[in-house]
Every structure is written in C-alpha cells, then in structure tokens.
Amino acid sequence: MKFKDLLKSPVFPSGHRWSFAKRKKVYESDVTALVRTMLQDESIRADQRFAWERWRAEDRIAKKA
C-alpha cells in the first residue's frame, strides 16, 4: 500500500458531542445507538470501509506466508 492511497481520518473538534437516540420498542445499548449514528456521517463511513478493506487484505497476505 502506498502512502498516497491512505485516507485522512475525520477529525472532530475537542468536546464534540454526538446526539443519538435509541430505537423504540427494541433493545439497543447506548454504544450501539452511538455507532449507528456515527456511521450516518459519510466521512466516518468511508474511513471505516477503508480500514476494513485494508485489514482484510493484510489478513489474506498473512495467511499466504
């Protein structure tokens, strides 16, 4: 992987608070509701997709060795 291919992770201001609401009529923890809300932000979604794909690629390389 080349450094030019790396994405810049999103940066939020210090003290940033996420407003999230739990789903009604279904059990949902605070953490699950927070992650679900964070993934609605396109920059976070792209960053996590990139990290997942990179992790999967490294896993395949390690298994071949």
MDAnalysis code that builds the backbone (N, CA, C; Angstrom):
import MDAnalysis as mda
import numpy as np

u = mda.Universe.empty(195, n_residues=65, atom_resindex=np.repeat(np.arange(65), 3), trajectory=True)
u.add_TopologyAttr("name", ["N", "CA", "C"] * 65)
u.add_TopologyAttr("resid", np.arange(1, 66))
u.add_TopologyAttr("resname", ["MET", "LYS", "PHE", "LYS", "ASP", "LEU", "LEU", "LYS", "SER", "PRO", "VAL", "PHE", "PRO", "SER", "GLY", "HIS", "ARG", "TRP", "SER", "PHE", "ALA", "LYS", "ARG", "LYS", "LYS", "VAL", "TYR", "GLU", "SER", "ASP", "VAL", "THR", "ALA", "LEU", "VAL", "ARG", "THR", "MET", "LEU", "GLN", "ASP", "GLU", "SER", "ILE", "ARG", "ALA", "ASP", "GLN", "ARG", "PHE", "ALA", "TRP", "GLU", "ARG", "TRP", "ARG", "ALA", "GLU", "ASP", "ARG", "ILE", "ALA", "LYS", "LYS", "ALA"])
u.atoms.positions = np.array([
    [0.845, -1.169, 0.000],
    [0.000, 0.000, 0.000],
    [0.892, 1.234, 0.000],
    [0.525, 2.189, -0.791],
    [1.297, 3.418, -0.904],
    [0.687, 4.491, 0.001],
    [1.540, 5.371, 0.509],
    [1.053, 6.411, 1.409],
    [0.062, 7.342, 0.722],
    [0.199, 7.525, -0.598],
    [-0.739, 8.411, -1.300],
    [-2.149, 7.821, -1.330],
    [-2.265, 6.505, -1.119],
    [-3.569, 5.849, -1.141],
    [-4.300, 5.924, 0.199],
    [-3.605, 6.333, 1.256],
    [-4.224, 6.389, 2.578],
    [-5.232, 7.527, 2.662],
    [-6.346, 7.263, 3.309],
    [-7.350, 8.294, 3.540],
    [-7.006, 9.064, 4.809],
    [-7.414, 10.303, 4.859],
    [-7.298, 11.084, 6.087],
    [-8.508, 10.757, 6.955],
    [-8.250, 10.363, 8.186],
    [-9.345, 10.070, 9.097],
    [-10.047, 11.366, 9.478],
    [-11.355, 11.313, 9.678],
    [-12.091, 12.520, 10.055],
    [-11.655, 13.025, 11.433],
    [-11.602, 14.325, 11.574],
    [-11.219, 14.950, 12.846],
    [-12.374, 15.827, 13.291],
    [-12.761, 15.667, 14.535],
    [-13.862, 16.444, 15.089],
    [-13.320, 17.356, 16.184],
    [-13.949, 18.493, 16.394],
    [-13.469, 19.432, 17.410],
    [-13.474, 18.817, 18.808],
    [-12.542, 19.282, 19.622],
    [-12.471, 18.806, 21.002],
    [-13.792, 19.082, 21.717],
    [-14.275, 18.116, 22.437],
    [-15.525, 18.284, 23.167],
    [-16.766, 18.038, 22.319],
    [-16.584, 17.526, 21.116],
    [-17.726, 17.253, 20.231],
    [-18.626, 16.207, 20.877],
    [-19.901, 16.483, 20.923],
    [-20.875, 15.544, 21.497],
    [-21.789, 15.038, 20.393],
    [-21.955, 13.738, 20.342],
    [-22.866, 13.140, 19.375],
    [-24.239, 13.047, 20.003],
    [-25.233, 13.540, 19.296],
    [-26.602, 13.375, 19.803],
    [-27.180, 12.133, 19.134],
    [-27.610, 11.198, 19.942],
    [-28.144, 9.953, 19.408],
    [-29.377, 9.568, 20.202],
    [-30.220, 8.802, 19.546],
    [-31.437, 8.323, 20.199],
    [-31.521, 6.818, 20.005],
    [-31.899, 6.135, 21.055],
    [-32.084, 4.693, 20.962],
    [-33.358, 4.400, 20.190],
    [-33.389, 3.238, 19.564],
    [-34.580, 2.819, 18.838],
    [-35.689, 2.490, 19.819],
    [-36.878, 2.768, 19.434],
    [-38.046, 2.483, 20.271],
    [-38.503, 1.044, 20.063],
    [-39.060, 0.445, 21.082],
    [-39.647, -0.906, 21.057],
    [-38.646, -2.022, 20.797],
    [-37.351, -1.714, 20.784],
    [-36.310, -2.708, 20.571],
    [-35.176, -2.387, 21.524],
    [-34.565, -3.413, 22.109],
    [-33.430, -3.152, 22.979],
    [-32.241, -2.688, 22.136],
    [-31.632, -1.609, 22.565],
    [-30.426, -1.113, 21.921],
    [-29.589, -0.410, 22.988],
    [-28.309, -0.791, 23.062],
    [-27.441, -0.155, 24.053],
    [-27.043, 1.245, 23.586],
    [-26.520, 2.028, 24.513],
    [-26.049, 3.370, 24.175],
    [-24.932, 3.314, 23.134],
    [-24.034, 2.345, 23.279],
    [-22.907, 2.220, 22.351],
    [-23.396, 1.895, 20.947],
    [-24.330, 0.967, 20.836],
    [-24.864, 0.602, 19.527],
    [-25.555, 1.792, 18.871],
    [-26.320, 2.533, 19.642],
    [-27.003, 3.714, 19.106],
    [-25.983, 4.771, 18.672],
    [-24.921, 4.941, 19.446],
    [-23.884, 5.911, 19.089],
    [-23.178, 5.520, 17.791],
    [-22.789, 4.256, 17.670],
    [-22.105, 3.790, 16.459],
    [-23.018, 3.917, 15.251],
    [-24.277, 3.549, 15.406],
    [-25.238, 3.660, 14.303],
    [-25.345, 5.115, 13.849],
    [-25.385, 6.043, 14.790],
    [-25.464, 7.463, 14.466],
    [-24.178, 7.950, 13.809],
    [-23.034, 7.509, 14.315],
    [-21.756, 7.941, 13.742],
    [-21.607, 7.462, 12.302],
    [-22.091, 6.271, 11.992],
    [-21.959, 5.737, 10.640],
    [-22.859, 6.449, 9.634],
    [-23.737, 7.305, 10.102],
    [-24.533, 8.118, 9.180],
    [-23.690, 9.242, 8.587],
    [-22.564, 9.560, 9.214],
    [-21.633, 10.560, 8.691],
    [-20.803, 9.905, 7.586],
    [-20.843, 10.455, 6.387],
    [-20.186, 9.843, 5.227],
    [-18.672, 9.744, 5.398],
    [-18.029, 10.725, 6.056],
    [-16.573, 10.669, 6.236],
    [-16.173, 9.516, 7.153],
    [-16.954, 9.261, 8.179],
    [-16.673, 8.143, 9.084],
    [-16.930, 6.826, 8.374],
    [-18.008, 6.756, 7.612],
    [-18.324, 5.528, 6.889],
    [-17.207, 5.178, 5.905],
    [-16.690, 6.165, 5.174],
    [-15.608, 5.919, 4.214],
    [-14.336, 5.482, 4.935],
    [-14.033, 6.116, 6.070],
    [-12.848, 5.769, 6.845],
    [-12.924, 4.334, 7.356],
    [-14.074, 3.931, 7.852],
    [-14.242, 2.582, 8.375],
    [-14.217, 1.540, 7.257],
    [-14.783, 1.860, 6.099],
    [-14.745, 0.949, 4.959],
    [-13.299, 0.719, 4.516],
    [-12.516, 1.819, 4.448],
    [-11.108, 1.722, 4.061],
    [-10.336, 0.861, 5.061],
    [-10.573, 1.086, 6.357],
    [-9.887, 0.308, 7.398],
    [-10.252, -1.173, 7.301],
    [-11.511, -1.478, 7.042],
    [-11.962, -2.862, 6.922],
    [-11.294, -3.536, 5.732],
    [-11.282, -2.853, 4.587],
    [-10.673, -3.434, 3.388],
    [-9.178, -3.642, 3.570],
    [-8.514, -2.713, 4.227],
    [-7.079, -2.850, 4.483],
    [-6.817, -4.031, 5.416],
    [-7.622, -4.165, 6.453],
    [-7.466, -5.262, 7.407],
    [-7.663, -6.598, 6.707],
    [-8.686, -6.682, 5.849],
    [-8.942, -7.924, 5.121],
    [-7.783, -8.261, 4.187],
    [-7.204, -7.273, 3.528],
    [-6.081, -7.511, 2.617],
    [-4.862, -8.005, 3.393],
    [-4.581, -7.405, 4.552],
    [-3.443, -7.835, 5.363],
    [-3.666, -9.243, 5.897],
    [-4.893, -9.591, 6.206],
    [-5.215, -10.925, 6.700],
    [-4.932, -11.971, 5.627],
    [-5.292, -11.685, 4.371],
    [-5.036, -12.628, 3.270],
    [-3.550, -12.797, 3.033],
    [-2.786, -11.711, 3.135],
    [-1.329, -11.781, 2.931],
    [-0.689, -12.619, 4.015],
    [-1.135, -12.449, 5.246],
    [-0.559, -13.188, 6.380],
    [-0.831, -14.690, 6.250],
    [-1.984, -15.066, 5.739],
    [-2.326, -16.481, 5.605],
    [-1.487, -17.170, 4.525],
    [-1.053, -16.418, 3.503],
    [-0.252, -16.992, 2.430],
    [1.164, -17.287, 2.883],
    [1.657, -16.529, 3.849],
    [3.058, -16.668, 4.273],
    [3.293, -17.911, 5.092],
])
